[in-house]
Amino acid sequence: LKLSGERSFGVNLNKPFLKRLPCDLPLFSGSHADLIAITLHKLIVNGAYKLVPLYSCFITVICNISPYWRRMSLVAAVKLVNLFELFSSPKFLYSGENAHRHLALLLEVFNNIIQYQFSGNQHLIYAIFRRKDSFGRLASLTLPKAIAQCNKVYGDQTTTTYDADAEAANDIVSTTDFDEAGNPIDPSQRASPRHGGADASTAVSGVTSVGGETNASSVVGDHFVP
């Protein structure tokens, strides 16, 4: 990335690339700049998901060398336009709040080549004309269209999702106003706790004497327990 910002490095990338690399790259006849573009295209399209944070770095490298890129090969031109279609697709464009930056950098690549190196880059111009519909869709994109495309791909994010736990909590019936048999309890018949130091068990418990014998009984909740 740092080398791509040097003018001398960008100019020297126009030297013809004549070697064969032991990797799966398409055959092309071009310069080292073409090699960089084709390699980065392969990393983006066929690379692992872990490389997604490096997409901006990859496109920035191409953007830095684009003002010095002369005689782009047909393979490299087609790969760059393919990247444009990928980055402008709704699935990628609305995948994150910063996804549009990749598309902006790629458009800057096209602008730099057309502005500074128009002569000799007929392959890129031809590839752009062949995919003019993709550029036209981006040019005519409006906010309502973008919202509709985003909802179509990722669903309507403004709708309230169904929460089963919340729904179940609302359906729970309180049992505080019903006895064991399911009959409603009159609130006026409830035993009120006494104050003044006695706890709730003392307030609802008592001792009775029958035939000289002492029987203890208590009321627990709404049920009598001998």
C-alpha positions in Angstrom: 0.0 0.0 0.0 2.8 2.4 0.8 4.7 1.6 -2.4 1.6 2.2 -4.5 1.7 5.8 -3.4 5.1 6.4 -5.0 5.0 7.8 -8.5 8.2 5.9 -9.6 6.7 2.6 -8.4 3.5 3.2 -10.4 5.4 4.1 -13.6 7.6 1.1 -13.3 4.6 -1.2 -13.1 4.1 -0.6 -16.8 7.0 -2.8 -17.6 5.8 -6.0 -19.4 5.2 -9.1 -17.3 6.8 -12.1 -19.1 7.1 -14.7 -16.4 4.8 -17.5 -15.4 3.8 -17.8 -11.8 3.0 -21.2 -10.1 -0.6 -20.1 -9.2 -4.0 -20.3 -10.7 -4.2 -17.0 -12.7 -5.7 -16.5 -16.1 -3.4 -16.1 -19.0 -2.9 -12.5 -20.1 -0.4 -10.4 -22.0 0.2 -7.2 -20.2 2.2 -5.4 -17.5 2.9 -5.8 -13.8 0.0 -3.4 -13.1 -2.3 -6.0 -14.9 -0.8 -8.7 -12.7 -1.7 -6.7 -9.5 -5.3 -6.1 -10.7 -5.9 -9.7 -11.7 -4.4 -11.0 -8.4 -6.4 -8.7 -6.2 -9.5 -9.6 -8.2 -9.0 -13.2 -7.4 -8.4 -12.5 -3.7 -11.7 -10.6 -3.6 -13.8 -13.0 -5.6 -12.4 -16.4 -4.5 -10.6 -15.5 -1.3 -11.7 -16.3 2.2 -14.2 -14.3 4.2 -11.4 -13.2 6.5 -10.1 -11.0 3.7 -13.2 -8.8 3.7 -11.6 -6.1 5.9 -8.7 -5.8 3.4 -11.0 -5.0 0.4 -10.5 -1.3 1.0 -6.7 -1.8 1.0 -6.8 -3.8 -2.2 -8.9 -1.2 -4.1 -6.7 1.6 -2.7 -3.6 0.0 -4.2 -5.3 -0.1 -7.6 -6.5 3.4 -7.2 -3.0 4.7 -6.4 -1.4 3.2 -9.5 -4.3 4.0 -11.8 -3.1 7.4 -12.9 0.1 5.8 -14.3 -1.5 2.7 -15.8 -0.9 2.6 -19.6 -2.1 0.0 -22.0 -4.3 -2.1 -19.7 -4.9 -5.6 -20.9 -8.3 -6.9 -21.8 -8.3 -9.5 -19.0 -7.5 -6.8 -16.4 -10.2 -4.5 -17.8 -12.8 -7.2 -17.7 -11.8 -8.1 -14.1 -12.1 -4.5 -12.9 -15.6 -4.1 -14.5 -16.6 -7.4 -12.8 -15.5 -5.9 -9.5 -17.7 -2.9 -10.2 -20.7 -5.2 -10.8 -19.9 -7.1 -7.6 -19.6 -3.9 -5.4 -22.7 -2.3 -7.0 -24.9 -5.3 -6.4 -27.6 -4.8 -3.7 -26.4 -7.7 -1.7 -22.9 -6.3 -1.3 -23.8 -2.5 -1.4 -26.2 -2.7 1.5 -24.2 -5.3 3.5 -22.7 -2.6 5.8 -22.5 1.0 6.4 -19.0 1.3 4.8 -19.6 -1.1 1.9 -20.2 1.8 -0.5 -16.6 3.0 0.0 -15.3 0.1 -2.2 -17.5 1.2 -5.0 -16.4 4.8 -4.7 -12.7 3.8 -4.9 -13.4 1.7 -7.9 -15.2 4.6 -9.7 -12.1 6.7 -8.9 -10.0 4.1 -10.6 -12.0 4.4 -13.8 -12.0 8.2 -13.6 -8.2 8.4 -13.2 -7.5 6.1 -16.1 -10.0 7.9 -18.4 -8.7 11.3 -17.4 -4.9 10.7 -17.4 -4.4 7.6 -19.5 -7.3 7.6 -22.0 -5.0 6.9 -24.9 -4.0 3.2 -25.0 -6.7 2.0 -22.6 -9.3 1.1 -25.2 -9.9 -2.2 -23.5 -11.2 -0.6 -20.4 -13.5 1.7 -22.4 -14.8 -1.2 -24.3 -15.5 -3.2 -21.1 -17.3 -0.2 -19.6 -19.5 0.2 -22.7 -20.4 -3.5 -22.7 -21.6 -3.2 -19.1 -23.2 0.2 -19.5 -26.5 -1.1 -18.0 -24.7 -1.6 -14.6 -23.4 1.9 -14.6 -26.9 3.2 -15.7 -28.6 1.4 -12.7 -26.1 3.1 -10.3 -26.6 6.5 -11.9 -30.4 6.2 -11.6 -30.3 5.0 -8.0 -32.5 7.0 -5.7 -33.2 6.7 -2.0 -36.7 5.0 -2.4 -35.1 2.5 -4.9 -32.2 1.8 -2.5 -34.6 1.2 0.4 -36.8 -1.1 -1.7 -33.7 -3.1 -2.9 -32.4 -3.3 0.7 -35.7 -4.6 2.0 -35.9 -7.1 -0.9 -32.4 -8.5 -0.1 -32.3 -8.3 3.7 -36.0 -8.0 4.6 -37.9 -5.0 6.1 -35.9 -3.9 9.1 -38.6 -1.6 10.3 -41.1 -4.4 11.1 -41.4 -5.7 14.7 -40.2 -9.3 15.0 -42.3 -11.8 16.9 -41.0 -12.5 20.4 -42.3 -15.8 21.6 -41.0 -15.3 25.2 -42.7 -11.9 25.5 -45.9 -13.4 24.1 -45.8 -16.2 26.6 -45.2 -13.8 29.4 -48.3 -11.9 28.4 -50.4 -15.1 28.4 -49.4 -16.1 32.0 -52.5 -15.9 34.2 -52.0 -14.7 37.8 -53.0 -17.2 40.4 -53.0 -14.7 43.3 -56.8 -14.1 43.0 -57.8 -17.8 42.7 -57.8 -20.7 45.1 -56.6 -24.2 44.5 -60.0 -25.2 42.9 -59.8 -22.2 40.6 -62.5 -20.2 42.3 -62.1 -16.4 42.6 -61.2 -15.1 46.1 -62.9 -12.1 47.5 -60.2 -9.6 48.4 -62.2 -8.5 51.5 -61.9 -12.1 52.9 -58.1 -12.1 52.8 -56.3 -12.2 56.2 -54.4 -8.9 56.7 -51.1 -9.2 58.5 -50.9 -7.7 62.0 -48.4 -5.1 62.9 -46.6 -4.3 66.1 -43.8 -6.9 66.0 -45.8 -10.0 65.1 -44.8 -11.7 61.9 -47.2 -13.1 59.3 -47.2 -16.6 60.7 -48.2 -15.4 64.1 -51.0 -13.3 62.7 -52.7 -16.2 61.0 -52.0 -18.9 63.6 -53.7 -19.8 66.8 -53.9 -22.3 69.7 -57.1 -24.0 70.8 -57.8 -26.1 73.8 -60.3 -29.0 73.4 -60.9 -31.3 76.5 -57.7 -30.1 78.2 -55.6 -30.8 75.2 -53.8 -28.1 73.3 -54.1 -28.3 69.5 -52.0 -26.0 67.4 -53.3 -25.0 64.0 -52.1 -22.6 61.4 -53.3 -21.1 58.1 -50.7 -21.1 55.4 -51.6 -19.0 52.4 -55.3 -19.7 51.5 -55.3 -23.3 52.8 -55.9 -24.6 56.3 -53.3 -27.0 57.6 -54.1 -28.8 60.9 
